[in-house]
Amino acid sequence: MKTLAEVLPEVDRLSEEDQSGLVAHILANLRGAPLGPDDKEVARREAEIDAGTAEFITFDELRDAVGR
């Protein structure tokens, strides 16, 4: 089996699409990884946007909120 140090240069040579697929694969198989919102949550948020009740924030506000 290859080590992480051996694999990383190969990953760096992948296309952006293939890197995204690799990330999705790793997250789907990693126990405890956040899975994101489910379809019900997405529908709820879309309904809030459509109704005009959603509260939007800027990217700067988001970055400040997560401490980066």
CORNORPE-V924240 format. One line per field, one symbol per residue. phi: phi as a letter, one per 40 degrees, with the letter a starting at -180 (. if undefined). A space follows every 10 residues. Layout:
phi = ???
//
This chain:
phi = .ccdcccdcc cccccdcccc ccccccccbc cgcccgccdc cccccccccc cgbcbcbccc ccdcccgb
//
